Amino acid sequence: MKKIVSLWLCLGLLACGDTGENADTDESDNSQSCTRSDANLCDPELITLLPLNDAVTSVQASAQASGDVYTMAIDASGGGIYSYAQEPWVYVNLSRGEIVYISDYAALSSTDWDIALRRYVIRLNGGVSGPGCAALAPVAGQAFDGLSQVPENLDWQTDTYIENWPSSCGSLETDISGFGQPDAPMINTAWEFGQTLCSCSVCPTNTPMIINTALGAKAKLEVAGYYPGQDSDINSCSGASANITLRWQMLD
Protein backbone atom coordinates (compact mmCIF):
# COMPACT_ATOMS: atom_id res chain seq x y z
CA MET A 1 0.00 0.00 0.00
CA LYS A 2 1.55 3.29 -1.06
CA LYS A 3 0.70 6.77 0.08
CA ILE A 4 -1.70 7.16 -2.81
CA VAL A 5 -4.60 5.11 -1.51
CA SER A 6 -7.97 4.65 -3.15
CA LEU A 7 -10.60 6.76 -1.46
CA TRP A 8 -12.90 3.78 -1.10
CA LEU A 9 -10.43 2.27 1.37
CA CYS A 10 -10.73 5.27 3.61
CA LEU A 11 -12.73 6.08 6.67
CA GLY A 12 -15.76 8.29 7.12
CA LEU A 13 -16.67 9.40 10.62
CA LEU A 14 -19.99 10.51 11.96
CA ALA A 15 -21.91 11.93 14.88
CA CYS A 16 -24.48 14.65 15.35
CA GLY A 17 -22.78 17.41 17.26
CA ASP A 18 -22.67 18.17 20.93
CA THR A 19 -26.13 17.60 22.33
CA GLY A 20 -25.27 15.83 25.57
CA GLU A 21 -24.10 17.07 28.93
CA ASN A 22 -20.52 18.02 29.67
CA ALA A 23 -18.31 15.42 31.34
CA ASP A 24 -14.78 16.58 32.14
CA THR A 25 -12.41 13.65 32.36
CA ASP A 26 -9.99 15.24 34.82
CA GLU A 27 -9.58 18.50 36.69
CA SER A 28 -5.81 18.78 36.13
CA ASP A 29 -4.02 20.76 33.41
CA ASN A 30 -3.30 17.48 31.61
CA SER A 31 -6.93 16.48 31.29
CA GLN A 32 -8.89 16.14 28.07
CA SER A 33 -12.46 17.24 28.55
CA CYS A 34 -15.24 16.09 26.27
CA THR A 35 -18.89 16.59 25.68
CA ARG A 36 -20.84 13.38 25.70
CA SER A 37 -23.42 13.05 22.95
CA ASP A 38 -25.53 10.37 21.38
CA ALA A 39 -23.93 9.02 18.20
CA ASN A 40 -27.00 9.51 16.04
CA LEU A 41 -26.99 8.37 12.45
CA CYS A 42 -27.28 11.84 10.94
CA ASP A 43 -26.89 10.92 7.31
CA PRO A 44 -27.69 7.32 6.27
CA GLU A 45 -25.40 7.69 3.28
CA LEU A 46 -22.41 7.90 5.62
CA ILE A 47 -23.13 4.40 6.89
CA THR A 48 -22.41 3.18 3.39
CA LEU A 49 -19.36 5.40 2.97
CA LEU A 50 -17.70 4.29 6.22
CA PRO A 51 -18.81 1.50 5.76
CA LEU A 52 -20.52 0.20 8.89
CA ASN A 53 -22.00 -3.25 9.38
CA ASP A 54 -24.70 -4.53 11.68
CA ALA A 55 -22.48 -7.45 12.63
CA VAL A 56 -19.99 -8.37 15.35
CA THR A 57 -16.37 -9.30 14.68
CA SER A 58 -15.26 -12.89 15.15
CA VAL A 59 -11.62 -11.87 15.70
CA GLN A 60 -10.09 -13.40 18.81
CA ALA A 61 -7.23 -11.68 20.66
CA SER A 62 -6.05 -11.30 24.24
CA ALA A 63 -3.61 -8.92 25.85
CA GLN A 64 -0.30 -10.36 27.02
CA ALA A 65 1.08 -8.70 30.16
CA SER A 66 4.72 -7.97 30.96
CA GLY A 67 4.53 -6.18 34.26
CA ASP A 68 2.16 -3.26 33.70
CA VAL A 69 2.70 -3.19 29.92
CA TYR A 70 0.23 -5.00 27.69
CA THR A 71 0.72 -6.22 24.14
CA MET A 72 -2.08 -7.32 21.84
CA ALA A 73 -1.79 -8.64 18.28
CA ILE A 74 -5.05 -8.00 16.42
CA ASP A 75 -6.15 -9.31 13.05
CA ALA A 76 -7.64 -6.10 11.61
CA SER A 77 -7.39 -7.33 8.01
CA GLY A 78 -11.15 -7.50 7.50
CA GLY A 79 -10.66 -10.38 5.10
CA GLY A 80 -8.34 -8.36 2.84
CA ILE A 81 -8.46 -5.10 0.90
CA TYR A 82 -11.16 -6.38 -1.45
CA SER A 83 -13.59 -7.63 1.19
CA TYR A 84 -13.01 -5.48 4.28
CA ALA A 85 -16.09 -3.35 3.55
CA GLN A 86 -18.33 -6.31 4.42
CA GLU A 87 -16.56 -6.93 7.73
CA PRO A 88 -17.22 -5.17 11.06
CA TRP A 89 -14.63 -3.11 12.90
CA VAL A 90 -12.64 -4.62 15.79
CA TYR A 91 -13.32 -2.71 19.02
CA VAL A 92 -10.85 -2.69 21.91
CA ASN A 93 -11.21 -1.67 25.55
CA LEU A 94 -7.74 -0.68 26.79
CA SER A 95 -8.57 -0.63 30.50
CA ARG A 96 -9.72 -4.27 30.41
CA GLY A 97 -7.27 -5.35 27.70
CA GLU A 98 -9.86 -7.10 25.59
CA ILE A 99 -11.89 -6.99 22.41
CA VAL A 100 -15.42 -5.69 22.83
CA TYR A 101 -17.88 -7.82 20.88
CA ILE A 102 -20.31 -5.20 19.67
CA SER A 103 -21.74 -4.36 16.26
CA ASP A 104 -20.73 -1.22 14.40
CA TYR A 105 -24.22 0.20 14.87
CA ALA A 106 -24.27 -0.50 18.61
CA ALA A 107 -20.77 0.98 18.97
CA LEU A 108 -22.08 4.37 17.86
CA SER A 109 -23.85 4.77 21.21
CA SER A 110 -21.43 2.82 23.43
CA THR A 111 -18.57 4.00 25.65
CA ASP A 112 -17.44 0.42 26.28
CA TRP A 113 -14.72 0.68 23.58
CA ASP A 114 -11.75 3.02 23.24
CA ILE A 115 -10.34 2.34 19.78
CA ALA A 116 -11.65 0.55 16.69
CA LEU A 117 -9.47 -1.01 13.99
CA ARG A 118 -9.96 -2.11 10.41
CA ARG A 119 -7.05 -2.29 7.94
CA TYR A 120 -4.72 0.65 8.69
CA VAL A 121 -7.54 2.89 9.98
CA ILE A 122 -7.83 3.27 13.76
CA ARG A 123 -10.75 5.25 15.15
CA LEU A 124 -11.11 6.81 18.57
CA ASN A 125 -14.29 6.68 20.62
CA GLY A 126 -14.64 10.44 20.70
CA GLY A 127 -15.13 13.47 18.54
CA VAL A 128 -17.28 12.62 15.53
CA SER A 129 -16.45 8.91 15.69
CA GLY A 130 -18.15 7.90 18.93
CA PRO A 131 -19.92 9.14 22.07
CA GLY A 132 -16.93 8.78 24.42
CA CYS A 133 -14.09 11.04 25.55
CA ALA A 134 -11.34 9.25 23.62
CA ALA A 135 -8.54 11.46 22.30
CA LEU A 136 -4.82 11.17 21.74
CA ALA A 137 -1.76 13.34 22.17
CA PRO A 138 1.47 12.36 20.36
CA VAL A 139 4.63 12.53 22.44
CA ALA A 140 7.41 13.10 19.94
CA GLY A 141 11.04 12.64 20.88
CA GLN A 142 10.40 10.07 23.61
CA ALA A 143 10.53 6.30 23.56
CA PHE A 144 7.57 4.30 24.81
CA ASP A 145 9.58 2.73 27.65
CA GLY A 146 10.83 6.12 28.86
CA LEU A 147 7.35 7.64 29.13
CA SER A 148 6.19 7.10 32.71
CA GLN A 149 3.67 9.87 33.27
CA VAL A 150 1.33 12.19 31.42
CA PRO A 151 3.38 15.16 30.13
CA GLU A 152 2.16 18.73 30.40
CA ASN A 153 0.92 20.92 27.55
CA LEU A 154 -0.35 18.09 25.39
CA ASP A 155 -1.85 18.64 21.94
CA TRP A 156 -5.06 16.62 22.21
CA GLN A 157 -6.62 15.38 18.99
CA THR A 158 -9.71 13.38 18.18
CA ASP A 159 -11.61 12.25 15.10
CA THR A 160 -12.98 15.09 12.97
CA TYR A 161 -14.45 15.68 9.53
CA ILE A 162 -12.32 16.76 6.63
CA GLU A 163 -12.97 19.74 4.44
CA ASN A 164 -15.59 19.12 1.75
CA TRP A 165 -16.81 15.89 3.38
CA PRO A 166 -20.64 15.65 3.45
CA SER A 167 -21.48 18.14 6.15
CA SER A 168 -24.99 17.28 7.27
CA CYS A 169 -23.62 15.71 10.45
CA GLY A 170 -21.55 18.61 11.71
CA SER A 171 -18.63 20.92 11.25
CA LEU A 172 -15.74 20.21 8.92
CA GLU A 173 -12.01 20.14 9.62
CA THR A 174 -9.01 19.89 7.32
CA ASP A 175 -7.33 16.51 6.98
CA ILE A 176 -3.54 16.43 7.53
CA SER A 177 -2.83 12.88 6.43
CA GLY A 178 -2.74 13.69 2.71
CA PHE A 179 -5.19 10.95 1.80
CA GLY A 180 -8.23 13.16 1.27
CA GLN A 181 -10.12 11.19 3.90
CA PRO A 182 -11.84 12.02 7.16
CA ASP A 183 -9.22 12.89 9.71
CA ALA A 184 -8.45 10.07 12.15
CA PRO A 185 -5.41 11.32 14.08
CA MET A 186 -4.32 7.79 14.98
CA ILE A 187 -3.51 7.21 11.28
CA ASN A 188 -1.32 10.29 11.14
CA THR A 189 0.49 9.39 14.36
CA ALA A 190 0.88 5.63 13.96
CA TRP A 191 1.87 5.04 10.32
CA GLU A 192 4.34 6.11 7.65
CA PHE A 193 3.42 5.10 4.10
CA GLY A 194 6.41 6.30 2.05
CA GLN A 195 8.85 3.44 2.78
CA THR A 196 11.18 5.86 4.52
CA LEU A 197 11.23 4.32 7.98
CA CYS A 198 11.26 0.72 6.74
CA SER A 199 11.14 -1.36 3.58
CA CYS A 200 7.46 -2.28 4.01
CA SER A 201 4.47 -0.57 2.44
CA VAL A 202 3.28 0.46 5.91
CA CYS A 203 5.79 1.36 8.62
CA PRO A 204 5.02 2.08 12.28
CA THR A 205 6.41 5.42 13.40
CA ASN A 206 6.83 4.07 16.96
CA THR A 207 5.66 7.45 18.22
CA PRO A 208 4.24 6.96 21.70
CA MET A 209 0.99 8.71 22.44
CA ILE A 210 -1.09 9.46 25.49
CA ILE A 211 -4.60 8.11 25.10
CA ASN A 212 -7.59 9.51 26.90
CA THR A 213 -9.98 6.57 26.94
CA ALA A 214 -13.70 6.72 26.27
CA LEU A 215 -14.35 7.03 30.01
CA GLY A 216 -11.45 9.38 30.77
CA ALA A 217 -8.66 7.09 31.97
CA LYS A 218 -5.12 7.73 30.71
CA ALA A 219 -2.80 5.29 28.96
CA LYS A 220 0.41 5.48 26.98
CA LEU A 221 0.14 3.57 23.72
CA GLU A 222 2.38 2.60 20.82
CA VAL A 223 1.20 1.08 17.54
CA ALA A 224 4.17 -1.25 17.08
CA GLY A 225 3.47 -3.14 13.87
CA TYR A 226 1.27 -3.64 10.82
CA TYR A 227 2.66 -7.07 9.89
CA PRO A 228 3.36 -10.10 12.10
CA GLY A 229 6.74 -9.66 13.80
CA GLN A 230 7.12 -6.02 12.79
CA ASP A 231 7.09 -5.00 16.45
CA SER A 232 10.50 -6.66 16.85
CA ASP A 233 11.81 -6.17 13.28
CA ILE A 234 10.48 -3.06 11.53
CA ASN A 235 11.46 -4.51 8.14
CA SER A 236 9.41 -7.67 8.65
CA CYS A 237 6.81 -7.38 5.86
CA SER A 238 6.32 -10.96 4.70
CA GLY A 239 3.24 -11.83 6.73
CA ALA A 240 -0.38 -10.84 6.19
CA SER A 241 -0.97 -7.10 6.36
CA ALA A 242 -3.24 -5.36 8.88
CA ASN A 243 -2.18 -7.67 11.70
CA ILE A 244 -1.67 -4.80 14.10
CA THR A 245 0.38 -4.97 17.30
CA LEU A 246 -0.51 -2.58 20.11
CA ARG A 247 1.52 -1.89 23.26
CA TRP A 248 0.10 0.15 26.11
CA GLN A 249 0.20 0.84 29.80
CA MET A 250 -2.52 2.44 31.90
CA LEU A 251 -1.22 5.52 33.71
CA ASP A 252 -4.12 6.21 36.10
Secondary structure, DSSP 8 states (H G I E B T S, - for coil): --SS--GGGS-------S-S-EE-S-SSTT---EE--------HHHHHHTT--SS------B-EEETTEEEEEEE--TT-TTTGGGS--EEEETTTTEEE---HHHHTT--S-SEEEETTEEEESSTTS-SS--EEEE-TT--GGG--S--SS---B--B--TTS--TTS------SSSSS-B-HHHHHHEE-SSSSSSSSSEE----EEEE-TTS-EEEEEEEESSTTTTT-TT---S-TTEEEEEEEE--
